[in-house]
Structures are given as C-alpha cells and as structure tokens.
C-alpha cells in the first residue's frame, strides 16, 4: 500500500518485539503485505531485535517484563 500512511517506528518496534495485540497485528500484516518500505524496516528490526518471548496482555495492558 505504497502511498498510504506508513506504520510508525514505535509501532514497528513493538510489533517486532511481539508486544502488540493480535487484532492490531492483523491490520499491520495487511499494510506490510503491500508496502515495501515498511517491509524492509520490519525485516531490519527483526534481524537486530534480540529474541524475546511474546508479551502477555491483561485487558488493555501489555505486560512486557515480570517484576
């Protein structure tokens, strides 16, 4: 979807870290399928982001680390 608003850096980083809810991931997948720019940025993030377990959600909150 070249020409539409691209995904923000923070959102792409959260996606690469597995910290987004499934509904949002589905919408982002649709955008990235047609956007070369976002696909390249996401691929680079995936290469450089340390592998982390998928974040858990509790209601509207994302639990990224245990205390």
C-alpha positions in Angstrom: 0.0 0.0 0.0 2.5 2.5 -1.1 1.1 5.9 -0.8 -0.9 5.3 2.4 0.4 6.3 5.8 3.2 4.1 6.9 3.4 2.4 10.3 5.3 4.5 12.9 8.7 3.4 14.2 7.4 2.7 17.7 4.6 0.5 16.4 7.0 -1.4 14.2 9.4 -1.9 17.1 6.6 -3.1 19.3 5.5 -5.5 16.6 9.0 -6.9 16.1 9.1 -7.4 19.9 5.8 -9.3 19.9 4.1 -6.6 22.1 1.0 -5.9 20.0 -2.4 -7.4 20.3 -3.5 -9.8 17.6 -6.1 -7.5 16.2 -3.5 -4.8 15.6 -1.1 -7.3 14.1 -3.6 -8.4 11.6 -4.1 -4.9 10.4 -0.4 -4.3 10.2 0.1 -7.5 8.2 -2.3 -6.2 5.6 -0.4 -2.9 5.3 3.1 -4.5 5.2 1.9 -7.0 2.5 1.7 -4.1 0.1 4.3 -1.6 1.5 7.9 -2.2 0.5 9.2 0.5 2.9 7.5 -1.0 6.0 8.5 -4.5 5.0 12.2 -3.5 4.7 12.1 -1.7 8.1 10.4 -4.6 9.8 12.9 -7.1 8.3 15.8 -5.0 9.7 14.1 -4.7 13.1 13.6 -8.5 13.2 17.3 -9.0 12.4 18.5 -6.6 15.0 16.0 -7.1 17.8 17.0 -9.6 20.5 14.6 -12.5 20.5 12.2 -12.0 23.4 9.2 -14.0 24.5 5.9 -12.7 23.3 4.4 -10.1 25.6 1.3 -11.1 27.6 -1.8 -8.9 27.7 -4.1 -8.2 30.6 -7.1 -6.3 29.4 -5.7 -3.2 27.6 -2.3 -3.5 29.3 0.8 -5.2 27.7 2.9 -7.0 30.3 6.4 -6.9 28.9 8.5 -7.9 31.9 7.9 -9.6 35.2 8.8 -7.7 38.4 
